[in-house]
């Protein structure tokens, strides 16, 4: 797969807050490990539905020099800024590796700073 596919996922799903896009970008056997927390497809989908129903908004920027793609793997560095009304935006640095199966994201490993799961903006994110 490609960096372009991963970026399309962030544009369509994250920035637009469209949890229905999970089925378009993620394999049914998907698993994510993020800062030591593991989620399967069902938990990932439910968690995104919960957060996307809030007033949170996202913007994304990419470290253009830190992306590698080969065969069924993509790795990179990016920043996701989250914002909610009456709160200062939070910029989260993300280092990730994604593998693909059948053209869909199958495994995702990421480290973030700060740890996104400890931010108040994700209080509706079930782990």
C-alpha positions in Angstrom: 0.0 0.0 0.0 1.0 3.6 -0.1 1.5 6.7 1.9 -1.3 8.2 -0.3 -3.7 5.5 1.0 -2.9 6.3 4.6 -3.2 10.0 4.0 -6.6 9.5 2.3 -7.7 7.6 5.5 -6.8 10.6 7.7 -8.5 13.0 5.3 -11.7 11.0 5.0 -12.1 9.4 8.4 -10.2 11.5 10.9 -10.5 15.0 9.6 -14.1 14.5 8.4 -14.9 12.5 11.6 -16.6 9.7 9.6 -16.6 6.5 11.5 -18.3 4.7 8.6 -15.0 5.1 6.7 -13.4 2.5 9.1 -14.8 -0.3 6.8 -13.3 1.3 3.8 -9.8 1.6 5.2 -9.4 -1.1 7.9 -9.3 -4.9 7.6 -12.0 -6.8 9.6 -9.0 -8.6 11.4 -7.5 -5.2 12.3 -5.5 -4.7 15.4 -3.9 -1.5 16.8 -1.3 -1.1 19.5 -1.0 2.5 20.6 1.2 3.5 23.5 0.8 0.0 24.9 -3.1 -0.1 24.5 -4.4 -2.8 22.1 -7.7 -2.7 20.2 -9.3 -4.9 17.7 -11.6 -3.8 14.8 -14.8 -3.7 16.9 -13.3 -1.7 19.8 -11.5 0.6 17.4 -14.8 1.3 15.5 -16.8 1.9 18.7 -14.2 4.1 20.1 -14.0 6.3 17.1 -17.8 6.5 16.9 -17.8 7.8 20.5 -15.2 10.5 19.9 -16.5 11.6 16.6 -19.9 12.3 18.2 -18.2 15.0 20.3 -17.3 18.6 19.3 -13.6 17.6 18.7 -11.9 18.7 15.5 -8.7 17.5 13.9 -6.0 18.8 11.6 -3.0 16.8 10.3 0.4 17.7 9.1 3.1 15.3 7.9 6.9 15.1 8.2 7.5 14.8 4.5 11.0 13.5 5.0 10.0 10.7 7.4 7.8 8.4 5.3 8.8 4.9 4.0 6.7 2.5 2.1 7.6 -1.0 0.9 5.3 -3.7 -0.2 2.6 -4.1 2.4 4.1 -1.6 4.9 4.1 2.1 5.5 5.9 4.0 8.3 6.0 7.7 9.1 5.8 10.6 11.3 3.0 13.2 11.6 1.3 15.6 13.9 -2.4 15.5 14.7 -3.9 18.6 16.3 -7.0 18.1 18.3 -9.3 21.0 19.3 -12.5 21.3 21.3 -14.6 24.4 22.0 -13.2 26.5 24.9 -10.0 24.5 25.1 -6.5 25.1 23.7 -5.6 22.8 20.8 -3.3 20.0 21.5 -0.6 18.9 19.0 0.1 15.2 19.2 3.3 13.8 17.5 2.7 10.4 16.0 5.2 7.8 14.9 3.5 4.9 13.2 3.9 1.6 11.3 1.0 0.2 9.3 0.8 -3.2 7.5 -1.8 -4.0 4.9 -3.8 -7.1 4.0 -6.1 -7.2 1.0 -5.6 -3.5 0.5 -6.8 -2.5 4.0 -4.9 -1.5 7.1 -4.4 -4.8 9.0 -2.0 -3.9 11.8 -1.1 -0.5 13.2 1.6 0.3 15.8 2.0 3.8 17.0 3.6 5.9 19.7 2.4 9.4 20.4 3.5 12.3 22.4 1.7 13.4 24.4 -0.1 10.1 24.9 -3.4 10.8 23.2 -5.3 8.4 25.5 -4.6 10.5 28.5 -6.0 13.7 27.1 -9.4 15.0 28.2 -10.5 15.3 24.6 -10.6 11.4 24.4 -12.7 10.8 27.5 -15.4 9.2 25.2 -12.8 6.9 23.7 -13.5 3.4 25.2 -10.4 1.3 25.5 
